[in-house]
Every structure is written in C-alpha cells, then in structure tokens.
C-alpha cells in the first residue's frame, strides 16, 4: 500500500463527509511498512519475523489490516475505508524480506 495513499485515506476520513471522498488513479510508488529493531540482535529479528510470518500464513494479519483500515476505529469511529492492495495480499500469501522493486 503506498504510504501516501494511506495518508490521503486518513485525511479523507477526517472530512465532514468522508463518503464524498475517493482516492483514484494508479499509485506512483509502493512502500512497505517496516519494523525497527535494534542492531545486532539476530534472535530478536528471527522471533519478530517468525511471528509476522505466522500471522500472515494463518490469515490473521488480513483481519488486523481489515480492522484498522476498513472498519471504524475507536475512539472516534473513523474509517479509512482503504482495502489492502493486490501487492500486499501477495506479500501476505508469500512473506519474504525482498524489496518491492
């Protein structure tokens, strides 16, 4: 999901009439979300990576993304109404550390 599109989706969700706003067109770039880990701790990186891979393989990450990006989020009940892209869905189906390029 392009980060810029996520920022736009948040802005649209704050509008007086969010339903009147739509993000259209083809994204100009793609970015992935990252986790920052302390340098020099391979066991911790392995643990975090393993948990994320399991969330993806079991489909739990899709439910979490759906909960945060397409459904109203407390406490204000804002909804980005922003579904995951095909690129992200493919990443969830086959997790890896490769760049998007």
N, C-alpha and C positions, 0 to 999 in steps of 0.2 A: 504494500500500500504506500503510495507516495506520501511522505510526511506532509508536504504542502497541502495535499487533498484532505488529510486528517485535520489540519489547522483550519482549512476552509469549512469543513463539516462542523467543527466546533463553533466557528463564527456564525454559521447558518443556524445552528441550534439555539443561539442566543438572540436571534432576530425576533421581532414582535410576532411575525407569522412565519415560523420555520418551514411550514409546509409549502410556502411560496418560493422557497429557495432550493435550487438543484445544482449539483456540480456536474458539468457536462464536458465533453471533449475527451481527447486522448491524453493521458498523463505524459508529461515531457521527460520524466525520470522516475526511477524507482529507488526507494530506500528501505532498508530493513530496520527494525527496532533492534537494539543491542542491549546487552547486559554488561556493565563494567565490573570487572573482577580485579582483585589485587594481583599484581605481577608476581610471578614466581611461586604460584600455588597450584600446580597441576592437579592434585587430588580434588581441590575445591572446584576447579573448572570441570573436571570429569563428573563430579556429583551434580553440579548445576546443569551441565549438558545432558546428563542421563535423565534427570527429572523432566527437563523440557522435551526430550525425545519421547519419553513415556506419555507425557501429556498430549503430544501430537499423535502418537500411534494409537492411543485409546480414544482419540477424538475429543478429549476434554478441553483442549486448547480452543477448539472451534466454539464450544459452549461458552467459554470465558470471553472470547472475542465478541461473540454474539451478544452476550450480556452487557458488555461495555461499549460496543459500537453501534448496535441496532435497537437496543431496548432502553427505556428511560432509566437513568442512573440517579440514585439518591444523592444528596438530599433534595435537590431542586427538580428532579424528574426530567432532566434534559436528555434528549436522544439525538445522537449524531445521525441516525438512520443511514449508516455507512457500512455496507456489506464488504466482506473481505474480497480481494481481487483473486482472479484465477492464479496469479503468480504466488500469492500467499497460500492459497489452497494447495497448490502443487508442492510448496515447501513443507506444509504440514503433512502431506502424504508421503514425502520422502525427505526427512530432515537431514541437513548437512551444514557444514561450515563454509561452503563455497560462496564467493561474492556473486551478486546478481548479474554481473556483466556478461 
